[in-house]
Amino acid sequence: DAGEARCAYRFHRELLQHLQWNSGAVGWALKGVGHQFFLEALFEVYPEALCVWPHRDPVEIHVSTLTIAAVLYDAITGGATDWKQHARGWVEGIKTGLDRVMASPVIADPRVVHLDFRELARNPVGAIHQVYDRAGLPVSDTFERRMQAWLADPANRTDRYGRYTYSYEPFGLQAGWVRELFSAYCKRFNL
């Protein structure tokens, strides 16, 4: 609900202001995974915000988030969740939220930087340039060299701990159903 989101963002802003008090800091860089569903409320409370929204293939991302959710919830509930029953509603809920925000003019707000996740993965420094350009911030040569060095370090490889193979099977879902469900989103963001 947008009203609840506004209240949550107001509390969030006040908390950050308290934490920032007397620190000399002048801004915040925050990460969240659900803000795209509440952009109107976010921009009402944080009018100066710049949101970066990396768009990723829904077939890849939703099986990953379902798997993570299952691990977390099962640890809390002792495995009491019937994921085959719950997963469809989880994915459909995400679809409903995306449909709502895609129908809103806020999707085209210049404070939202839309990135293709594939391009972000191929050229992360280019993505940082795009975000910083939109924010009106410079990318110094030193900053760019440090990013390149961090990316080149084998200790920072995305597969340094191996790869996990995700499957919709434990959730009673099929990748084709997810692809069809999110076809409008995929078309809109060329996924």
Backbone bond lengths (Angstrom), bond angles and torsions (degrees), N, CA, C in turn:
res aa  C-N    CA-C-N  psi(-1)  N-CA   C-N-CA  omega(-1)  CA-C   N-CA-C  phi
1 D - - - 1.456 - - 1.529 108.82 -
2 A 1.326 116.66 134.33 1.464 122.34 -176.16 1.527 112.35 -63.31
3 G 1.348 117.14 -36.69 1.464 120.20 178.91 1.516 111.65 -63.88
4 E 1.303 116.29 -43.69 1.469 120.41 177.22 1.521 111.09 -65.21
5 A 1.340 115.98 -38.50 1.461 119.54 178.62 1.525 110.60 -62.86
6 R 1.335 117.01 -42.79 1.464 120.34 177.72 1.523 110.79 -58.96
7 C 1.319 116.60 -45.65 1.473 120.34 179.02 1.524 110.91 -61.91
8 A 1.308 116.08 -42.26 1.467 120.00 179.52 1.526 110.67 -64.14
9 Y 1.332 116.95 -42.44 1.462 119.67 179.34 1.525 111.69 -67.88
10 R 1.335 117.69 -35.87 1.475 119.72 176.31 1.527 110.50 -62.29
11 F 1.327 115.92 -45.80 1.469 119.75 177.70 1.529 109.90 -61.79
12 H 1.318 116.11 -43.86 1.460 121.95 179.67 1.531 110.81 -57.86
13 R 1.320 116.90 -46.37 1.464 121.14 -179.64 1.526 110.89 -63.90
14 E 1.323 116.41 -44.08 1.474 119.43 178.73 1.524 111.28 -62.00
15 L 1.323 116.54 -40.83 1.464 119.89 178.81 1.527 110.46 -63.47
16 L 1.322 117.17 -45.02 1.460 120.00 178.38 1.524 111.31 -62.31
17 Q 1.325 117.44 -38.73 1.460 120.13 177.82 1.527 110.96 -63.04
18 H 1.323 116.65 -40.21 1.470 119.83 177.03 1.526 110.71 -64.58
19 L 1.321 116.41 -43.48 1.466 119.38 -179.92 1.527 111.79 -66.72
20 Q 1.319 116.36 -31.24 1.456 121.73 -177.86 1.529 112.39 -81.54
21 W 1.308 117.70 -20.08 1.455 122.17 -173.77 1.524 111.61 -50.02
22 N 1.292 114.46 130.20 1.455 123.25 173.57 1.530 112.85 64.15
23 S 1.332 117.26 19.40 1.469 119.63 -178.15 1.523 112.42 -98.47
24 G 1.324 116.71 -15.05 1.455 120.21 -176.16 1.521 112.95 86.29
25 A 1.311 117.84 -8.76 1.462 121.42 179.48 1.524 109.95 -71.28
26 V 1.310 116.43 148.35 1.463 120.17 -177.65 1.534 113.28 -121.05
27 G 1.297 118.50 0.64 1.462 119.76 -179.64 1.517 110.90 -164.78
28 W 1.311 114.19 177.77 1.453 120.26 -178.21 1.522 109.63 -132.57
29 A 1.292 116.48 147.77 1.468 122.97 170.03 1.520 105.02 -124.76
30 L 1.318 116.06 116.50 1.455 121.11 -172.56 1.521 110.70 -126.60
31 K 1.314 115.47 152.82 1.458 121.23 177.53 1.518 108.51 -119.23
32 G 1.297 115.29 138.77 1.448 120.80 175.76 1.512 109.09 -152.94
33 V 1.298 117.29 157.52 1.461 119.99 -176.62 1.524 113.28 -111.79
34 G 1.304 118.47 1.64 1.453 119.85 -177.63 1.514 114.81 -128.33
35 H 1.316 117.84 3.62 1.467 120.09 -175.12 1.524 112.87 -64.55
36 Q 1.328 117.71 -27.40 1.466 119.05 -177.93 1.521 111.73 -61.25
37 F 1.319 117.50 -22.22 1.460 120.66 179.61 1.531 112.80 -79.35
38 F 1.330 117.11 -12.30 1.469 121.68 -175.06 1.529 111.96 -133.52
39 L 1.315 116.60 38.84 1.468 120.05 -174.94 1.522 113.31 -61.09
40 E 1.337 117.88 -38.05 1.468 119.36 -179.87 1.528 110.33 -60.83
41 A 1.316 116.60 -46.58 1.471 120.55 179.51 1.523 110.84 -66.37
42 L 1.315 116.38 -40.73 1.463 120.69 179.22 1.525 110.52 -59.80
43 F 1.335 117.04 -48.22 1.465 120.36 -178.30 1.525 112.38 -71.19
44 E 1.323 117.53 -24.41 1.456 119.45 175.44 1.527 110.28 -67.26
45 V 1.322 116.82 -41.11 1.461 121.30 -177.92 1.529 111.66 -87.07
46 Y 1.323 116.37 -34.31 1.463 122.72 179.25 1.534 108.94 -119.64
47 P 1.340 118.69 72.04 1.469 119.37 -175.94 1.530 113.02 -63.51
48 E 1.314 117.27 -21.33 1.462 121.20 -178.80 1.529 112.57 -91.19
49 A 1.315 117.82 3.02 1.465 121.82 -175.96 1.520 111.86 -66.09
50 L 1.307 114.81 148.77 1.455 122.85 169.20 1.524 105.94 -122.99
51 C 1.307 116.59 118.68 1.460 121.66 -176.69 1.523 109.83 -104.19
52 V 1.295 116.10 132.94 1.456 122.43 176.94 1.517 106.83 -105.93
53 W 1.332 115.98 121.12 1.463 121.11 -176.88 1.519 108.71 -119.80
54 P 1.326 116.78 97.58 1.465 118.79 175.40 1.532 109.72 -79.01
55 H 1.311 116.47 125.69 1.467 121.90 -178.80 1.521 109.03 -97.30
56 R 1.316 115.08 125.36 1.464 121.79 -176.34 1.519 109.32 -125.74
57 D 1.299 116.14 152.78 1.459 122.33 178.77 1.531 108.96 -52.83
58 P 1.337 117.54 119.88 1.466 120.24 -178.55 1.535 113.53 -59.15
59 V 1.308 117.79 -31.40 1.466 119.88 179.07 1.521 110.33 -63.33
60 E 1.320 116.93 -37.55 1.470 120.97 179.37 1.526 111.70 -75.80
61 I 1.312 117.04 -44.72 1.464 119.72 -171.56 1.516 113.34 -76.20
62 H 1.325 118.12 -37.91 1.460 118.80 -174.61 1.520 113.19 -73.34
63 V 1.308 118.36 -32.36 1.457 119.04 175.30 1.533 110.05 -67.74
64 S 1.322 115.82 -34.38 1.457 120.21 177.53 1.530 110.90 -67.54
65 T 1.341 117.33 -47.18 1.467 119.08 -178.96 1.527 111.59 -67.91
66 L 1.322 116.86 -35.33 1.469 119.22 175.94 1.528 110.76 -62.68
67 T 1.319 116.24 -42.67 1.463 120.54 -179.39 1.524 110.93 -63.92
68 I 1.327 116.43 -44.65 1.466 120.32 178.56 1.530 110.17 -63.38
69 A 1.333 116.77 -44.67 1.462 120.27 178.84 1.521 110.77 -60.27
70 A 1.316 116.92 -42.61 1.466 120.35 179.97 1.523 111.10 -61.76
71 V 1.307 116.93 -42.87 1.470 120.16 178.78 1.525 110.24 -61.90
72 L 1.329 116.88 -46.35 1.464 120.72 -177.80 1.535 111.86 -67.49
73 Y 1.334 116.49 -50.42 1.456 119.85 -177.97 1.530 111.69 -66.01
74 D 1.316 116.99 -39.00 1.462 119.23 179.00 1.526 111.72 -64.50
75 A 1.336 116.44 -33.49 1.462 119.30 176.85 1.527 110.99 -66.45
76 I 1.318 116.25 -34.70 1.466 121.30 -179.29 1.525 111.56 -78.35
77 T 1.333 116.00 -42.35 1.469 120.62 -172.79 1.523 113.76 -97.58
78 G 1.319 116.79 -0.44 1.458 119.03 -177.22 1.528 112.45 70.44
79 G 1.322 115.93 27.84 1.460 120.31 177.63 1.514 113.97 79.99
80 A 1.336 117.81 23.50 1.460 121.13 -175.09 1.535 113.78 -80.22
81 T 1.333 117.68 -9.28 1.467 120.20 -177.73 1.518 110.18 -83.11
82 D 1.311 116.15 130.62 1.462 121.62 173.87 1.523 106.93 -86.24
83 W 1.322 116.41 95.07 1.460 120.95 -173.48 1.525 113.02 -67.49
84 K 1.302 117.77 -28.25 1.464 118.91 176.90 1.523 110.51 -66.43
85 Q 1.312 117.03 -30.71 1.458 120.63 177.45 1.533 111.07 -83.19
86 H 1.315 116.94 -36.55 1.464 123.09 -172.77 1.536 113.13 -82.13
87 A 1.315 118.86 -33.00 1.469 122.79 -170.24 1.530 112.83 -62.20
88 R 1.314 117.01 -42.42 1.468 119.81 -178.35 1.531 110.06 -59.66
89 G 1.315 117.80 -45.63 1.460 121.21 178.72 1.522 112.18 -64.34
90 W 1.319 116.90 -36.34 1.469 122.15 178.15 1.531 109.48 -59.74
91 V 1.332 115.79 -51.89 1.464 120.74 -177.74 1.531 110.69 -67.35
92 E 1.326 117.50 -40.74 1.467 120.23 178.46 1.526 111.40 -64.69
93 G 1.333 117.31 -33.07 1.465 120.80 176.27 1.523 111.90 -64.99
94 I 1.318 116.63 -39.94 1.461 120.33 176.29 1.526 109.71 -64.22
95 K 1.314 116.18 -41.80 1.478 121.19 178.21 1.528 110.82 -60.14
96 T 1.315 117.27 -44.16 1.464 121.38 178.96 1.530 110.88 -60.19
97 G 1.328 116.20 -44.93 1.462 119.95 178.18 1.519 112.48 -62.96
98 L 1.320 116.62 -42.44 1.466 120.10 178.84 1.523 111.46 -65.63
99 D 1.332 116.87 -40.99 1.468 119.85 177.65 1.521 110.80 -58.65
100 R 1.338 115.99 -41.94 1.463 120.20 -178.74 1.523 111.17 -64.04
101 V 1.319 117.15 -46.45 1.462 119.00 -177.68 1.524 111.16 -72.87
102 M 1.336 118.12 -32.12 1.464 119.84 178.42 1.526 111.94 -69.00
103 A 1.322 116.72 -25.02 1.466 121.06 178.16 1.530 111.90 -83.85
104 S 1.312 117.42 -8.84 1.460 122.28 -176.94 1.532 110.54 -91.76
105 P 1.320 117.33 145.79 1.470 119.65 175.67 1.533 112.92 -62.80
106 V 1.320 117.30 -18.46 1.461 120.36 -177.91 1.532 111.79 -64.49
107 I 1.322 116.93 -19.53 1.471 120.30 179.20 1.530 110.88 -61.22
108 A 1.327 116.76 -27.65 1.468 121.44 -179.66 1.524 112.49 -100.79
109 D 1.321 117.83 8.51 1.463 121.56 -179.64 1.534 108.85 -62.00
110 P 1.325 118.05 134.26 1.469 120.10 -179.64 1.527 113.63 -64.83
111 R 1.326 117.00 -11.19 1.466 119.79 176.71 1.528 111.99 -81.52
112 V 1.326 116.79 0.08 1.462 121.49 176.44 1.523 107.73 -110.67
113 V 1.320 115.97 118.51 1.459 121.92 176.63 1.529 106.84 -97.20
114 H 1.313 116.21 111.34 1.460 121.48 179.39 1.527 108.38 -89.82
115 L 1.333 116.32 122.46 1.459 121.78 178.80 1.518 109.56 -119.63
116 D 1.305 116.44 139.77 1.457 121.73 171.69 1.527 106.78 -80.20
117 F 1.318 117.22 121.44 1.462 120.87 -176.04 1.523 111.65 -58.27
118 R 1.336 117.23 -35.20 1.468 120.18 179.19 1.519 110.25 -61.78
119 E 1.329 116.74 -42.60 1.458 120.54 178.79 1.530 110.41 -69.75
120 L 1.312 116.64 -38.55 1.466 120.97 176.32 1.523 110.26 -58.61
121 A 1.327 117.10 -42.88 1.466 120.90 179.37 1.528 111.37 -69.49
122 R 1.333 117.52 -37.50 1.470 121.48 -179.97 1.522 112.40 -72.34
123 N 1.329 116.25 -37.13 1.457 120.57 -173.19 1.532 110.09 -141.53
124 P 1.333 117.01 71.53 1.468 119.11 -177.15 1.529 113.59 -62.83
125 V 1.312 117.53 -33.99 1.461 119.42 179.77 1.532 109.69 -67.45
126 G 1.319 117.10 -39.38 1.461 120.57 175.46 1.522 111.78 -60.97
127 A 1.334 116.43 -38.87 1.470 120.45 177.67 1.522 110.71 -64.49
128 I 1.321 116.83 -41.19 1.470 120.29 177.48 1.523 110.00 -62.22
129 H 1.330 116.86 -41.82 1.471 120.15 176.08 1.522 110.43 -58.05
130 Q 1.320 116.90 -44.52 1.466 120.82 -178.92 1.533 110.65 -61.21
131 V 1.321 117.29 -45.17 1.467 121.54 -179.74 1.536 110.14 -66.04
132 Y 1.315 116.56 -47.62 1.461 119.58 -179.43 1.530 111.19 -63.69
133 D 1.328 117.69 -38.70 1.474 120.22 176.62 1.522 110.13 -59.12
134 R 1.323 116.82 -45.25 1.471 120.61 -179.07 1.524 110.06 -63.64
135 A 1.331 116.71 -35.21 1.466 120.67 -179.24 1.531 112.38 -82.05
136 G 1.333 116.76 -7.13 1.462 119.41 -178.24 1.516 112.67 74.17
137 L 1.323 116.48 27.61 1.457 121.09 -179.22 1.521 110.54 -108.76
138 P 1.322 117.03 144.89 1.464 119.40 178.72 1.538 110.89 -81.27
139 V 1.306 115.72 152.67 1.466 122.54 170.15 1.523 105.35 -112.79
140 S 1.317 115.90 106.92 1.464 119.45 -177.60 1.531 110.11 -74.05
141 D 1.315 115.42 160.25 1.465 119.97 176.38 1.525 110.88 -60.06
142 T 1.328 116.30 -38.71 1.465 120.46 178.94 1.519 110.77 -63.47
143 F 1.309 117.11 -44.68 1.471 121.50 178.39 1.524 110.19 -60.70
144 E 1.328 116.54 -45.17 1.461 119.50 -179.35 1.531 110.81 -64.66
145 R 1.323 118.11 -42.00 1.480 120.73 177.59 1.527 111.02 -61.60
146 R 1.327 117.18 -39.55 1.469 120.18 178.97 1.526 111.36 -66.51
147 M 1.333 116.59 -39.48 1.466 119.14 176.05 1.520 110.17 -62.45
148 Q 1.333 117.31 -46.08 1.461 121.22 -179.70 1.533 110.46 -61.55
149 A 1.334 117.50 -41.01 1.470 120.80 179.44 1.521 111.01 -64.91
150 W 1.318 116.70 -42.05 1.467 120.15 179.20 1.523 109.90 -63.34
151 L 1.319 117.27 -43.94 1.464 121.35 179.91 1.526 111.99 -65.55
152 A 1.316 117.11 -32.56 1.469 120.89 -178.89 1.525 113.09 -78.95
153 D 1.311 117.77 -16.91 1.469 121.77 -178.27 1.528 109.94 -71.99
154 P 1.342 118.33 121.07 1.473 120.64 -179.73 1.533 113.59 -58.02
155 A 1.318 117.35 -23.98 1.467 120.33 178.85 1.522 111.82 -67.42
156 N 1.333 117.75 -14.15 1.457 121.57 -178.32 1.527 112.99 -108.08
157 R 1.325 117.65 7.97 1.469 120.36 178.94 1.524 110.13 -61.68
158 T 1.315 116.98 143.15 1.464 120.47 -179.05 1.520 112.25 -66.88
159 D 1.316 116.92 -23.00 1.466 119.73 -179.25 1.533 112.88 -105.38
160 R 1.313 117.46 20.87 1.465 120.56 -176.45 1.527 113.48 -62.09
161 Y 1.319 117.97 -22.08 1.463 121.47 177.00 1.521 111.26 -107.42
162 G 1.332 116.43 12.98 1.454 120.85 -176.81 1.518 110.71 94.17
163 R 1.292 115.27 -176.28 1.468 121.82 -179.90 1.511 108.98 -122.02
164 Y 1.301 115.33 142.17 1.461 121.37 176.20 1.524 107.33 -101.73
165 T 1.312 116.65 131.07 1.454 120.92 177.91 1.523 108.44 -91.48
166 Y 1.307 115.99 118.05 1.454 122.13 -178.67 1.522 109.98 -92.14
167 S 1.332 114.70 150.66 1.462 119.55 178.92 1.524 109.45 -144.96
168 Y 1.323 115.09 141.82 1.462 120.12 175.23 1.530 111.58 -79.59
169 E 1.321 117.10 -14.39 1.463 120.87 -174.46 1.531 113.98 -54.58
170 P 1.342 119.95 -46.34 1.473 118.76 179.89 1.529 114.11 -62.03
171 F 1.339 115.84 -15.97 1.456 121.02 -177.57 1.524 112.43 -101.62
172 G 1.307 115.90 -0.54 1.460 120.13 179.42 1.518 113.24 70.35
173 L 1.315 116.85 23.73 1.458 121.89 -179.21 1.530 109.57 -116.49
174 Q 1.325 114.44 165.85 1.458 120.06 176.54 1.519 109.25 -125.73
175 A 1.324 115.35 143.57 1.466 120.90 -178.87 1.526 111.00 -58.05
176 G 1.324 118.01 -38.00 1.460 121.28 -179.92 1.521 112.21 -61.54
177 W 1.334 116.84 -38.18 1.464 120.68 177.99 1.531 110.02 -64.53
178 V 1.341 116.21 -42.77 1.474 120.55 179.48 1.525 109.47 -63.80
179 R 1.330 117.06 -44.90 1.469 120.26 179.92 1.531 110.91 -59.30
180 E 1.319 116.65 -44.35 1.473 120.30 179.61 1.529 110.62 -66.07
181 L 1.315 116.94 -42.41 1.461 121.60 -179.61 1.526 111.50 -57.98
182 F 1.317 116.91 -38.86 1.463 122.07 -176.56 1.528 112.66 -102.43
183 S 1.323 117.38 22.21 1.472 120.44 -175.46 1.529 111.94 -61.56
184 A 1.327 119.24 -38.78 1.462 121.01 179.61 1.532 110.89 -66.03
185 Y 1.324 116.48 -42.05 1.460 121.19 177.22 1.526 110.00 -62.52
186 C 1.326 116.82 -45.23 1.465 120.90 179.50 1.518 111.08 -62.13
187 K 1.317 117.09 -40.40 1.461 120.91 178.80 1.524 110.15 -66.10
188 R 1.319 116.96 -45.23 1.458 121.63 -177.83 1.538 111.97 -59.63
189 F 1.341 117.16 -37.95 1.454 121.07 -176.07 1.525 113.00 -111.15
190 N 1.326 116.20 17.43 1.461 122.64 174.13 1.532 112.45 52.59
191 L 1.316 114.97 50.91 1.468 119.79 -179.31 1.511 110.39 -95.77
